[in-house]
Amino acid sequence: MRETVYITGHKNPDSDSICAALAYAEYKNANGGINAIPVRLGEINRETKFILEYFGVSAPTLLETVRLSVEDLNFDKIAPISPDISLRMALELMKKNNLNSLPVIDENEQLAGIVTISDIIGAYIDVWDNGILGKSGTSIDNIVDTLSANTIISPHNMKPITGKLLVLAMEPKSVEKYIEQNDVVICGDRRDTQELAINRDISLMIVTGNVDVEEEIIDLAREKGITIISTPHDTFTTSRLITQSVPISHVMTRDNLVVFNLDDLVDNVKEKMSQTRFRSYPVIDDNNNNKVVGLISRYHLISSMKKKVILVDHNERSQSVDGLEECEILEIIDHHRVADVFTGNPIYFRNEPVGSTCTIIASILFENGRRPSKKMAGILSAAIISDTLLFKSPTSTNVDKMILERLARIADLDVEKFAMEMFKAGTSLVGKTPQELLKQDFKTFTIEEDNIGIAQVYTMDPESLKDMKTDLISLMEERAKDRGYSIFILMLTDIFKEASEMVVVGQNKELVAKAFGETLVNNSFYAPGVLSRKKQVVPPITATLTEIKEL
């Protein structure tokens, strides 16, 4: 079985992040050996949606966390049992599957209870009264199976087993005063005793030792609607075994069950198990009508495996998936600064000063003699166009241009025409709220122990935001306070004028203006030529903060 590896970009994903994950997953899967799954850590923006629809590519699956869940564990995948099976059969199933518990379901396949070895052993130790078969609702089928019996006669309308259980080991005259209607009797080959029992209108006769039953007795039983079965066991063994035919519904635990879902996090499962003392716990798939899928025990938590991930377009923990510290990182492919992702083992780390992660992904394909499919070449091209702003961004390089030309030929793409359509679709701000604008393309950076949030919005019509600016600043100040950002910046980037309006809040907001040699007016300043958050915004802020810290 191939191991699963999640390939993920950063939170608040842009086109480069999404397309890199999709293309690299296709490459990895074609190589074999792993099951690479492209995932995303947030909603897809308008530009990326346009790209995927244009080239007919499905979006990656949304992944909220890579913390281990019950589904990731090798818990006991045992089919649940019906409440009417016998104690003996339940015990045999436990032995066969090396289990100490079994989940029990009702007629609607919903969890009804759980039966354990302790329940069954306790049932054997308990001294049940001789009415246990009737009280527990034991079926004839359970008795036949438990005693390895043959049915000699079985009336169409069987009498219910509601009486007591008797072993007919006395003289008929002595036995007569004990037998009542609908009793279950165990007897040997004495005809007089058998005839007496049938005439007292019992419900079931169990003949031991596989002895032959005379035809007259069979006819009499048929006439009175009485069932007769024959077991190979002797009377003592039969008497010992018959209580094992009691259904598990009589001994199973029904109340105060502790149940886990497939998507429950292992950390939460450990905490809940520490507060209880059960040996096993039912596992439910709540995405499949609460179907019981198995049992989990404490030892399953000890042997848990880490999830495996490949990071693309980022290498900063604050930008990555929740639970990253619990994962095994296999690779990182990025074009940003080297940040604070730590690994326990050496990994494949490829970081290049190019304008797009998709440039690096495409290079890997070409270096290994691989030609991407037309669809993948298309989305790789689109991501390069997006991240380099069609080479207007200072982060773009000649490598980006060469790779784009090669990809565009494979995708049969008119780059200029497509870029205009994509930017127009992606930068439309019609109907956008301040909340949507701030999460559309947002990243957190840690600089000199200061947390800095930077959101970037590309638009062909920055004037459309004028009426929203007051609300934007108010929301930014609220988030800066709640999340501890000393600086919170919103870059309103005009692609074609090649400039950005920098809207800034936070206790160190004046430092941002200072870093650019500007003055804040109503929390903003105009920055001609500034298009890149990574290359033109973070470095001067870093330099200014470092300088101040050293004073």
C-alpha positions in Angstrom: 0.0 0.0 0.0 1.4 3.4 -1.0 1.9 5.9 1.8 -0.2 9.1 1.6 1.6 12.4 1.3 -0.2 15.8 1.5 1.2 18.5 -0.7 0.1 21.9 0.5 0.7 25.6 -0.1 0.2 28.3 2.5 -2.9 29.7 4.3 -5.0 32.1 2.4 -3.7 30.5 -0.8 -3.0 32.4 -4.0 -2.8 31.0 -7.5 0.9 30.1 -7.2 0.3 28.1 -4.0 -2.7 26.2 -5.4 -1.2 25.5 -8.8 2.1 24.4 -7.4 0.4 21.9 -5.1 -1.7 20.5 -8.0 1.2 20.2 -10.5 3.7 18.7 -8.0 1.1 16.1 -6.9 0.6 15.0 -10.5 4.4 14.7 -10.9 4.8 12.7 -7.7 2.0 10.4 -8.5 3.4 9.7 -11.9 6.7 8.7 -10.4 4.9 6.1 -8.2 5.7 5.0 -4.7 3.5 7.5 -2.9 -0.1 8.6 -3.0 0.3 12.4 -3.3 -2.8 14.4 -2.4 -2.9 18.2 -3.3 -4.6 20.2 -0.6 -5.4 23.8 0.2 -5.5 25.6 3.5 -8.3 28.1 2.7 -10.9 29.3 0.2 -9.8 29.8 -3.4 -9.8 33.4 -4.6 -11.5 34.7 -7.7 -8.3 34.6 -9.8 -7.5 31.0 -8.9 -11.1 30.0 -9.5 -10.9 31.5 -13.0 -7.6 29.6 -13.7 -8.9 26.3 -12.6 -12.2 26.7 -14.6 -10.4 27.9 -17.6 -8.2 24.8 -17.8 -10.7 22.4 -16.4 -8.8 21.4 -13.3 -10.5 20.5 -10.0 -9.6 22.4 -6.9 -7.5 20.7 -4.2 -9.3 19.3 -1.1 -9.6 21.6 1.8 -7.4 20.5 4.7 -8.0 22.1 8.1 -5.4 20.3 10.1 -2.7 17.6 9.8 -3.0 16.6 13.4 -3.6 12.9 13.8 -7.2 11.8 13.9 -8.7 8.5 14.7 -9.0 7.8 11.0 -5.2 7.8 10.7 -4.7 5.1 13.4 -4.6 1.4 12.8 -7.6 0.7 15.0 -9.5 -2.6 15.0 -11.6 -2.6 11.8 -14.1 -5.2 13.1 -17.7 -5.5 11.8 -20.3 -4.9 14.5 -22.5 -7.7 15.6 -26.2 -8.2 16.2 -27.6 -8.2 19.8 -29.3 -11.6 19.3 -26.1 -13.6 18.7 -25.1 -15.9 21.5 -22.4 -15.4 24.2 -20.6 -18.4 22.7 -20.5 -16.9 19.2 -19.4 -13.5 20.5 -16.5 -15.2 22.4 -15.4 -17.2 19.4 -15.4 -13.9 17.3 -13.2 -12.3 20.0 -10.8 -15.2 20.0 -10.6 -15.3 16.2 -9.9 -11.6 15.8 -7.8 -11.2 19.0 -10.2 -8.7 20.5 -11.5 -8.1 24.0 -14.7 -6.2 22.9 -17.3 -6.1 20.1 -19.6 -3.3 19.1 -23.3 -4.2 18.9 -25.8 -2.5 16.5 -29.5 -2.5 16.3 -31.8 -3.2 13.4 -31.1 0.3 12.0 -27.4 -0.4 12.1 -26.9 2.2 14.8 -24.7 1.6 17.9 -26.8 -0.2 20.6 -24.0 -1.2 23.0 -20.7 -3.0 23.5 -20.0 -6.4 24.8 -16.6 -7.3 26.4 -14.8 -10.5 27.5 -15.4 -9.3 31.0 -19.2 -9.2 30.4 -19.2 -12.8 29.1 -16.9 -14.1 31.9 -19.1 -12.4 34.4 -22.1 -14.0 32.9 -20.5 -17.5 33.3 -19.6 -16.8 36.9 -23.0 -15.4 37.9 -25.4 -18.0 39.2 -28.4 -17.4 37.0 -31.8 -18.8 38.0 -33.3 -21.5 35.8 -35.5 -19.0 34.1 -32.6 -17.3 32.3 -33.5 -18.6 28.8 -36.9 -17.0 28.9 -35.9 -13.8 30.6 -33.1 -13.2 28.1 -35.1 -14.0 25.0 -32.9 -16.8 23.9 -33.8 -18.2 20.5 -34.0 -21.8 19.5 -31.4 -21.1 16.8 -28.9 -19.9 19.5 -29.5 -23.1 21.4 -29.1 -25.3 18.4 -25.8 -23.6 17.4 -24.4 -23.6 20.9 -25.1 -27.3 21.5 -24.1 -28.3 18.0 -27.5 -29.9 17.9 -29.7 -31.5 15.1 -33.3 -30.6 14.9 -35.5 -33.7 15.1 -38.8 -31.8 14.8 -39.6 -28.1 14.5 -43.2 -27.1 14.4 -44.2 -24.3 12.0 -45.4 -22.2 15.0 -42.8 -22.8 17.7 -43.8 -22.3 21.2 -42.0 -19.3 22.9 -39.3 -20.2 25.4 -40.8 -18.5 28.5 -40.5 -21.3 31.1 -37.6 -22.6 33.2 -34.8 -24.9 32.3 -34.8 -28.4 33.8 -32.6 -31.5 33.8 -34.8 -34.5 34.0 -32.6 -36.8 36.1 -35.2 -38.1 38.5 -37.9 -40.8 38.3 -41.0 -39.6 36.3 -43.1 -39.4 39.4 -40.6 -37.1 41.1 -40.1 -35.0 37.9 -43.8 -34.5 37.4 -44.2 -31.9 40.1 -41.5 -29.7 38.7 -42.4 -29.5 35.0 -44.6 -26.6 33.8 -46.0 -25.3 30.5 -43.3 -23.9 28.1 -40.4 -25.3 30.1 -37.1 -26.4 28.4 -36.0 -29.8 29.4 -32.8 -31.7 29.0 -33.2 -35.5 29.1 -31.6 -38.8 28.0 -33.2 -41.8 26.3 -35.9 -42.7 28.8 -39.2 -42.9 26.9 -41.4 -42.5 30.0 -39.6 -39.3 31.0 -39.8 -37.9 27.4 -43.5 -38.7 27.2 -44.2 -37.1 30.5 -42.5 -33.9 29.6 -44.3 -33.6 26.3 -47.6 -34.2 27.9 -46.9 -31.4 30.3 -46.8 -29.0 27.3 -43.2 -28.0 27.4 -41.7 -25.8 24.6 -38.4 -27.5 23.9 -36.9 -31.0 24.6 -33.1 -31.4 24.3 -32.1 -35.0 24.0 -28.4 -35.7 24.9 -25.9 -38.2 23.6 -27.4 -38.2 20.1 -29.8 -41.0 21.0 -32.6 -42.0 18.7 -36.0 -40.7 19.6 -38.9 -43.0 19.0 -41.4 -42.2 16.3 -44.3 -42.2 18.8 -42.6 -39.5 20.8 -41.9 -37.5 17.7 -45.5 -37.8 16.6 -46.7 -36.8 20.0 -44.5 -33.7 20.0 -45.7 -32.8 16.5 -49.3 -33.0 17.7 -48.6 -30.7 20.6 -46.3 -28.2 18.6 -43.2 -29.0 20.7 -39.6 -28.7 19.3 -37.2 -31.6 19.8 -33.4 -31.3 19.2 -30.6 -33.8 19.7 -27.1 -32.9 20.9 -24.0 -35.1 20.8 -23.0 -33.8 24.3 -23.7 -35.6 27.5 -26.1 -34.2 30.1 -23.5 -32.4 32.2 -21.8 -30.7 29.2 -25.2 -29.8 27.7 -26.2 -28.2 31.0 -23.0 -26.2 31.1 -23.1 -25.1 27.5 -26.8 -24.1 27.2 -26.4 -20.8 29.2 -23.9 -19.8 26.5 -26.8 -19.6 24.1 -28.1 -16.5 25.9 -28.0 -13.5 23.6 -25.4 -10.8 24.2 -28.2 -8.2 24.5 -28.7 -9.7 28.0 -25.1 -8.8 29.2 -23.9 -6.0 26.9 -23.3 -2.4 28.2 -25.9 0.0 26.8 -25.6 3.2 28.8 -22.9 5.8 29.2 -21.0 4.6 26.2 -17.9 6.6 25.2 -17.7 6.8 21.4 -15.2 8.4 19.0 -15.7 9.7 15.5 -13.2 9.1 12.7 -12.3 12.8 12.6 -11.7 13.1 16.3 -8.2 14.4 17.0 -5.9 11.9 18.8 -5.0 14.5 21.4 -8.7 14.8 22.4 -9.1 11.0 22.3 -6.2 10.6 24.7 -7.7 13.1 27.1 -11.1 11.5 27.1 -9.6 8.0 27.5 -7.6 9.2 30.5 -10.9 10.1 32.2 -12.5 6.6 31.7 -11.5 3.1 32.3 -12.9 1.1 29.4 -10.6 -1.2 27.4 -12.1 -0.5 24.0 -14.2 2.3 22.5 -16.5 2.1 19.4 -15.5 4.2 16.4 -18.3 5.9 14.4 -18.2 7.3 10.8 -20.5 10.3 11.2 -20.2 11.0 7.4 -21.8 7.6 6.8 -25.0 7.6 8.9 -23.1 7.1 12.1 -21.9 3.7 10.9 -19.9 1.7 13.4 -16.5 1.0 11.8 -14.5 -0.6 14.6 -13.0 -0.3 18.0 -10.1 1.7 19.4 -8.0 1.0 22.5 -5.2 2.8 24.3 -2.5 0.8 22.6 -3.6 2.1 19.2 -2.6 5.6 20.3 0.9 4.5 21.2 1.6 3.1 17.7 0.4 6.1 15.9 2.3 7.3 12.8 3.0 10.9 11.7 1.3 12.3 8.7 3.7 13.2 5.8 3.6 16.5 4.0 5.4 18.4 1.3 5.3 22.2 1.6 5.2 24.4 -1.6 5.3 28.2 -1.8 6.1 28.7 1.9 8.4 27.6 4.6 7.1 29.6 7.6 5.2 27.9 10.4 2.7 30.7 10.8 1.7 30.4 7.2 1.4 26.6 7.2 -1.1 24.0 8.1 -2.3 23.5 11.7 -0.5 20.7 13.4 2.7 21.0 11.2 4.9 20.3 14.3 3.3 16.8 14.5 4.1 15.9 10.9 7.0 14.5 9.0 8.0 17.1 6.4 9.5 15.4 3.4 10.2 18.3 1.0 10.0 22.1 0.8 9.9 23.9 -2.5 9.7 27.7 -2.3 10.8 31.0 -3.6 10.5 33.1 -0.3 13.1 33.8 2.4 14.2 30.9 4.5 12.1 31.1 7.7 11.4 29.0 10.7 10.2 25.5 9.6 12.2 22.9 11.5 12.7 19.2 10.5 13.9 16.2 12.4 15.7 14.7 9.4 17.5 16.0 6.3 15.0 16.8 3.5 14.9 17.8 -0.1 14.8 21.6 0.2 14.7 23.7 -3.0 14.6 27.4 -2.7 15.3 29.7 -5.6 15.1 33.5 -6.1 12.5 33.4 -8.9 9.1 35.0 -9.2 7.0 31.9 -8.8 7.1 28.5 -7.1 5.5 27.2 -10.2 8.6 28.1 -12.1 10.6 25.8 -9.8 8.0 23.0 -10.2 8.1 23.3 -14.0 11.9 23.2 -13.8 11.9 20.0 -11.8 9.6 18.4 -14.4 11.8 19.5 -17.3 15.0 18.5 -15.5 13.7 15.0 -15.1 12.7 14.6 -18.7 9.0 15.1 -17.9 6.5 17.0 -20.0 3.5 18.3 -18.1 0.0 17.6 -19.4 -1.6 20.4 -21.3 -3.9 21.3 -18.3 -0.9 21.3 -15.9 1.2 23.4 -18.3 -1.8 25.8 -18.4 -2.1 26.3 -14.6 1.6 26.5 -14.2 1.7 29.2 -16.8 -1.2 31.1 -15.1 0.5 30.9 -11.7 3.8 32.4 -13.1 1.8 35.2 -14.8 0.0 35.8 -11.5 3.0 35.8 -9.2 5.2 37.9 -11.5 2.3 40.2 -12.5 3.2 39.4 -16.1 6.8 40.3 -15.3 6.0 43.7 -13.9 6.9 42.5 -10.4 10.6 43.1 -9.4 10.7 39.4 -8.2 10.4 38.2 -11.8 13.5 36.8 -13.5 14.6 35.6 -16.9 14.2 32.0 -15.6 10.4 32.8 -15.1 10.2 34.1 -18.6 11.9 31.2 -20.2 9.9 28.6 -18.3 6.6 30.5 -19.1 7.5 30.5 -22.8 8.0 26.7 -22.8 4.9 26.0 -20.8 2.7 28.3 -23.0 3.8 26.4 -26.1 2.6 23.1 -24.4 -0.6 24.7 -23.2 -1.2 26.5 -26.6 -1.7 29.7 -24.6 -1.8 33.3 -25.8 -0.1 34.8 -22.7 -1.0 38.4 -23.2 -4.7 37.7 -23.9 -5.0 35.2 -21.1 -3.3 37.6 -18.6 -5.8 40.3 -19.3 -8.7 38.0 -18.8 -7.2 36.5 -15.6 -6.3 39.8 -14.0 -9.7 41.3 -14.9 -11.5 38.3 -13.3 -9.2 38.2 -10.3 -9.1 41.9 -9.4 -12.8 42.6 -9.5 -13.8 44.0 -6.2 -17.5 44.1 -6.9 -19.4 42.8 -3.9 -16.3 42.4 -1.7 -16.5 43.1 2.0 -13.6 44.4 4.2 -13.4 40.9 5.8 -13.0 39.2 2.4 -10.3 41.7 1.2 -8.2 41.2 4.3 -8.2 37.4 4.1 -7.9 37.2 0.3 -4.1 37.1 0.2 -2.8 37.5 3.7 0.5 36.5 5.2 2.0 36.8 8.7 5.7 37.5 9.1 7.9 37.5 12.3 10.6 40.2 12.1 12.8 41.0 15.1 10.2 39.3 17.4 7.5 41.5 16.0 4.4 39.9 14.4 3.5 41.7 11.1 0.4 41.0 9.0 0.4 42.0 5.3 -2.6 41.6 3.1 -2.4 42.4 -0.6 -5.2 43.1 -3.0 -4.6 43.5 -6.8 -7.0 45.7 -8.6 -7.5 47.5 -11.9 -9.8 50.0 -10.2 -8.3 51.1 -6.8 -10.8 54.0 -6.7 -13.6 51.5 -6.0 -12.3 51.1 -2.5 -12.6 54.7 -1.4 -16.0 54.3 0.1 -14.8 51.2 2.1 -11.6 52.6 3.4 -12.9 53.8 6.8 -14.4 50.3 7.5 -11.2 48.7 6.3 -9.0 50.7 8.7 -11.4 50.0 11.6 -11.3 46.3 10.9 -7.5 46.3 10.5 -7.0 48.0 13.9 -9.3 45.5 15.5 -7.4 42.5 14.1 -4.0 44.0 14.9 -5.1 44.3 18.5 -6.7 40.9 18.7 -3.8 39.0 17.0 -0.9 41.0 18.4 0.3 42.6 15.2 2.6 45.5 15.8 2.1 46.4 12.1 -0.8 45.5 9.9 -0.5 46.5 6.2 -3.0 46.3 3.4 -1.4 46.8 0.0 -3.8 48.0 -2.7 -1.8 47.2 -5.8 -2.6 48.7 -9.2 -1.0 46.2 -11.6 -0.9 48.5 -14.6 0.2 51.7 -12.9 2.8 49.6 -11.1 2.2 51.1 -7.7 0.6 50.4 -4.3 -1.3 52.4 -1.8 -0.1 51.2 1.6 -2.8 51.3 4.3 -1.1 50.8 7.7 -2.3 50.4 11.3 -0.6 49.1 14.5 1.6 50.5 17.2 4.6 50.6 14.9 2.7 52.0 11.8 4.9 55.1 11.6 8.0 52.8 11.1 6.5 51.5 7.8 6.2 55.0 6.4 9.8 55.7 7.6 11.1 52.6 5.9 9.8 54.0 2.6 10.7 57.6 3.3 7.1 58.6 3.3 4.6 60.1 5.8 1.3 58.6 6.8 -1.8 60.6 5.9 -5.0 59.0 7.2 -3.2 55.7 7.8 -1.9 55.4 4.2 0.8 56.5 1.8 1.4 56.0 -1.9 4.3 53.8 -3.0 5.2 54.1 -6.7 6.9 51.0 -8.1 6.0 48.8 -5.1 4.4 45.6 -6.2 6.1 42.8 -4.3 5.3 42.1 -0.6 8.2 39.7 -0.4 10.9 41.7 -2.2 9.9 45.4 -1.7 8.0 45.5 1.6 9.4 43.0 4.0 13.1 43.9 3.5 12.9 47.6 4.2 10.7 47.0 7.2 13.1 44.4 8.5 16.0 46.8 8.1 14.2 49.6 9.9 13.1 47.4 12.8 16.6 46.0 13.1 18.1 49.4 13.2 15.7 50.6 15.9 16.4 47.5 18.0 20.1 48.1 17.9 19.8 51.7 19.1 
